[in-house]
């Protein structure tokens, strides 16, 4: 089941994210934000954007949300997305199901372009592989840029890539209002 998150989901969402902070370079955070930080982030996101959770057996197994891309009016038909799965729920197709639901929600809101910022190893190691890039490619995304050696975690430098997916048409004269 997939539903909109609520601030009350903060403890489970925080627990999913904590694994990635503590054990991987998937996120460049060094410390896991507090439960209150997560409550506030969820509430802020839901003011204008979707924040979805995927439940399995009554437990949150993943979450995905969108936020404004850059934040200027001309980018109003674009969104930056984020997705995390419980580390032991990966490899079962749940990420694709969750991302499909997020995309559908964004299409319904008039979003046409999606962007994802992804940690990218210079050389794969125990903290970061190309799995996220491969996942996004399977979901129809393409790599559009690389920032070199911009993230430093666990004593190593990592690249960051941007990926993009077009989910809507771009007819002339159709983009005059800010949707995100």
C-alpha positions as CSV (number, residue, x, y, z in Angstrom):
1,X,0.0,0.0,0.0
2,X,1.2,3.5,-0.8
3,X,-0.2,6.6,1.0
4,X,0.8,10.2,1.7
5,X,3.2,10.5,4.7
6,X,2.2,12.3,7.8
7,X,4.5,13.9,10.4
8,X,3.7,10.9,12.6
9,X,5.6,8.7,10.2
10,X,8.9,10.5,11.2
11,X,10.3,7.8,13.5
12,X,10.0,5.0,10.8
13,X,11.3,7.3,8.0
14,X,14.2,8.5,10.2
15,X,15.1,4.9,10.9
16,X,15.3,4.1,7.2
17,X,17.4,7.1,6.5
18,X,19.7,6.5,9.5
19,X,21.0,3.3,8.0
20,X,22.2,5.2,4.9
21,X,23.8,8.0,6.9
22,X,25.7,5.7,9.2
23,X,26.7,3.0,6.7
24,X,26.8,4.5,3.2
25,X,27.8,7.4,1.1
26,X,24.4,7.3,-0.6
27,X,23.7,10.5,1.4
28,X,26.4,12.9,2.2
29,X,24.9,13.7,5.6
30,X,27.3,12.8,8.4
31,X,24.6,12.7,11.2
32,X,21.0,11.6,11.0
33,X,18.6,14.5,11.5
34,X,16.4,14.2,14.6
35,X,12.9,12.9,14.7
36,X,11.6,16.5,15.1
37,X,13.7,17.5,12.0
38,X,11.9,14.8,10.1
39,X,8.5,15.8,11.3
40,X,9.2,19.4,10.2
41,X,10.5,18.3,6.8
42,X,7.5,16.1,6.1
43,X,5.1,18.9,7.1
44,X,7.0,21.4,5.0
45,X,7.1,19.1,1.9
46,X,3.4,18.3,2.2
47,X,2.5,22.1,2.0
48,X,3.1,21.9,-1.8
49,X,4.4,18.5,-2.8
50,X,3.8,14.8,-2.4
51,X,5.6,12.7,0.2
52,X,4.7,9.1,-0.2
53,X,5.3,6.0,2.0
54,X,5.2,2.4,0.9
55,X,3.8,0.0,3.5
56,X,4.3,-3.7,3.7
57,X,2.7,-5.7,6.5
58,X,1.8,-2.4,8.2
59,X,5.4,-1.2,8.3
60,X,6.9,1.6,6.2
61,X,9.4,0.0,3.9
62,X,10.3,3.1,1.8
63,X,9.5,6.7,1.1
64,X,9.7,9.1,-1.8
65,X,9.0,12.8,-2.1
66,X,9.4,15.7,-4.4
67,X,10.4,19.3,-3.8
68,X,10.8,22.4,-5.9
69,X,13.7,22.3,-8.3
70,X,15.9,25.4,-7.8
71,X,12.9,27.3,-6.5
72,X,12.5,30.0,-9.2
73,X,9.3,30.5,-11.1
74,X,10.6,29.4,-14.5
75,X,11.3,25.9,-13.0
76,X,7.7,25.5,-11.8
77,X,7.1,22.5,-14.0
78,X,10.1,20.7,-12.6
79,X,10.7,18.7,-9.4
80,X,13.6,17.2,-7.6
81,X,12.9,13.7,-6.3
82,X,14.2,11.6,-3.4
83,X,13.6,7.9,-2.7
84,X,14.9,5.6,0.1
85,X,14.0,2.0,0.8
86,X,14.5,0.2,4.0
87,X,18.0,-1.4,3.4
88,X,16.6,-5.0,3.7
89,X,13.7,-4.3,1.3
90,X,15.9,-3.5,-1.7
91,X,15.9,-5.8,-4.8
92,X,12.3,-6.7,-4.7
93,X,10.8,-4.1,-7.1
94,X,9.4,-1.9,-4.3
95,X,11.4,1.2,-5.4
96,X,9.9,1.0,-8.9
97,X,6.4,0.7,-7.5
98,X,7.0,3.7,-5.2
99,X,8.6,5.9,-7.9
100,X,5.7,5.1,-10.3
101,X,3.3,6.3,-7.7
102,X,5.3,9.5,-7.1
103,X,5.5,10.1,-10.9
104,X,1.8,9.7,-11.3
105,X,1.1,12.2,-8.5
106,X,3.5,14.7,-10.1
107,X,2.0,14.2,-13.5
108,X,-1.4,15.0,-12.0
109,X,0.1,18.2,-10.6
110,X,1.4,19.3,-14.0
111,X,5.1,18.5,-13.5
112,X,7.0,17.7,-16.7
113,X,10.6,17.3,-15.7
114,X,12.1,15.2,-12.8
115,X,15.6,15.6,-11.5
116,X,17.6,13.4,-9.0
117,X,20.9,14.2,-7.3
118,X,22.8,11.0,-6.7
119,X,26.0,10.1,-5.0
120,X,28.4,8.5,-7.5
121,X,31.5,6.6,-6.6
122,X,34.8,7.3,-8.4
123,X,35.5,3.6,-7.6
124,X,32.8,1.5,-6.2
125,X,33.4,0.6,-2.5
126,X,31.5,-0.9,0.5
127,X,29.7,2.4,1.1
128,X,28.7,3.4,-2.5
129,X,28.0,1.6,-5.7
130,X,26.3,2.6,-9.0
131,X,23.1,0.9,-7.8
132,X,21.1,4.1,-7.6
133,X,22.2,5.2,-11.1
134,X,21.2,1.7,-12.4
135,X,17.9,1.9,-10.6
136,X,17.1,5.3,-12.1
137,X,18.1,4.1,-15.6
138,X,15.7,1.1,-15.3
139,X,13.0,3.6,-14.4
140,X,13.6,5.6,-17.6
141,X,16.0,8.3,-16.3
142,X,19.2,9.5,-18.0
143,X,22.4,11.0,-16.6
144,X,22.8,14.6,-17.5
145,X,25.7,15.8,-15.5
146,X,28.5,15.1,-13.1
147,X,30.0,17.1,-10.3
148,X,33.5,15.7,-9.6
149,X,34.9,15.0,-6.1
150,X,32.3,17.2,-4.5
151,X,31.3,14.9,-1.6
152,X,33.7,13.7,1.1
153,X,32.6,11.0,3.5
154,X,34.3,8.1,5.2
155,X,37.7,9.4,4.2
156,X,37.0,9.3,0.5
157,X,35.9,11.7,-2.3
158,X,32.7,11.0,-4.3
159,X,31.2,12.5,-7.3
160,X,27.6,13.5,-7.6
161,X,25.5,13.0,-10.7
162,X,22.3,14.6,-11.8
163,X,19.7,12.4,-13.6
164,X,16.6,13.6,-15.5
165,X,13.3,12.1,-16.6
166,X,10.7,13.8,-18.8
167,X,7.2,12.8,-17.7
168,X,5.1,15.4,-19.6
169,X,4.7,17.3,-22.8
170,X,6.3,20.7,-23.3
171,X,4.0,22.6,-25.7
172,X,4.7,26.3,-26.3
173,X,2.8,28.7,-24.2
174,X,1.9,26.0,-21.6
175,X,4.3,26.8,-18.8
176,X,3.3,30.2,-17.4
177,X,2.5,29.3,-13.8
178,X,4.5,27.9,-11.0
179,X,3.1,24.5,-10.1
180,X,5.7,23.3,-7.4
